[in-house]
Amino acid sequence: MSTPTKFVLDESKMPRHWYNIAADLPTPPAPPLHPGTLQPVGPDDLAPLFPMELILQEVSSEREVPIPEPVREVFRLWRPSPLYRAHRLEKALGTPAKIYYKYEGVSPAGSHKPNTAVPQAWYNAQAGIRKLTTETGAGQWGSSLAFAGALFGLDVTVYQVRISYDQKPYRRALMETYGARCLPSPSDTTNSGRAVLAKDPNHPGSLGLAISEAVEIAATHDDTKYALGSVLNHVLMHQTIIGQEAMLQFEMAGDDPDVIIGCTGGGSNFAGITFPFIGQQLRGKGKTKQRRIVAVEPAACPSLTRGKFAYDFGDTSHLTPLVKMHTLGSTFTPPGFHAGGLRYHGMAPLVSHLAELDLIEATAYQQTECFAAGVLFARAEGIVPAPEANHAVKGAIVEALRCKAEGKSQVILFNLSGHGHFDMASYMAYSAGKLTDQAYDERELAMALAGLPSVPA
Ligand SMILES: *Cc1c(COP(=O)(O)O)cnc(C)c1O
């Protein structure tokens, strides 16, 4: 094959800044509100949970925020991450399209999440914080923060959603190997957890509830802060290193994507690959290439395609500020499906805002078609994707087959957000024909949406 398969950037080319899309938006997103006063939250309201540097990033409108050198030093363990041309997948599909993927599974924890875990841990350590609490669903975020905490000498406690704690002992083992403490949520260590356990001792837990437990501990302990793995502005900004690297790698390849695709749970890896490209378009004011930007979400938890754009809580116990986002309602519990990282009731306010501005498209797919796409990808390219990433693979294959039907040779880029080596039980279930497509309960969705907090316009 004459054209390269891998585009590898030199370490010296690793970006020195994060990109902040707030600087280029045509209109600003709605501010987060204090749930009591319904007034915009100020830095002081967030100070119990986050160190000031991260709060300032959350509200910053600077286009470029420097990446601290100690953070870049850690990033060199796996960054820049490779951009691949999927020659063998193109052949398997018989498509005239060119398919590229940016691979974030090369990080120590196996996904894009250390891109924000490392700076979050560093800023906390710089502020003199000794302990961090967080939640984890599938275990990817918990292991990323455990890894980052180990680097900077922080005690990390992870509330892992009960059902995942029971089903995924190896993710827990990884967190403990990095030195973190992992508790099943609901737990008896918080009021939020105890209240749920009193009603149902066998409660399977949820991401919203695990967030409540972690936030409660941080809010009631002076030496402890909280870290969130997605959704917030600063988390999305930390992920923009992905898209900035991809731009440089496309220069090496002499190509430019027509369609960019990412899977969306809370929206962070999608933002990471797409925001630098969207920013270029916004600054170009129609004079630069207009690309299609496609978010792919699970049909069983479809916040962007079925949710309401409204103010809602980020957690179940209603301890967080109200944020305006596409939401299924904070009490919505999605049916069991095998992409734990995509089981959140809301979507990042910035991604939701871009959807409202028609700057991005959204689609939803069922889990069996996503696993079929992941298996096809593994047999062609070798990498076994995380179940979450299978949604992006599915989205890319749909676009490649559209190009085939239309006889078009477009350039497709998708983010392969992580590998699936800790998720092989779900691949076993898929191979054994035991995975079914789960529909969410329409009545439960209607109830959860009816319970949205009322906020005067
Ligand atoms: C957590 C996770 C996701 C979903 O989170 P986003 O914030 O939407 O990126 C996607 N893929 C992998 C591999 C994950 O671990």
The ligand as a Gaussian input file, in Angstrom:
#p B3LYP/6-31G(d) Opt

LIG

0 1
 C      -16.636000       7.412000      29.258000
 C      -16.461000       6.966000      27.878000
 C      -17.255000       7.494000      26.829000
 C      -18.385000       8.454000      27.057000
 O      -18.049000       9.656000      27.675000
 P      -17.962000      11.028000      26.862000
 O      -17.802000      12.050000      27.922000
 O      -19.240000      11.184000      26.098000
 O      -16.790000      10.927000      25.980000
 C      -17.000000       7.087000      25.545000
 N      -16.044000       6.177000      25.270000
 C      -15.259000       5.643000      26.241000
 C      -14.222000       4.648000      25.870000
 C      -15.454000       6.028000      27.576000
 O      -14.697000       5.499000      28.531000

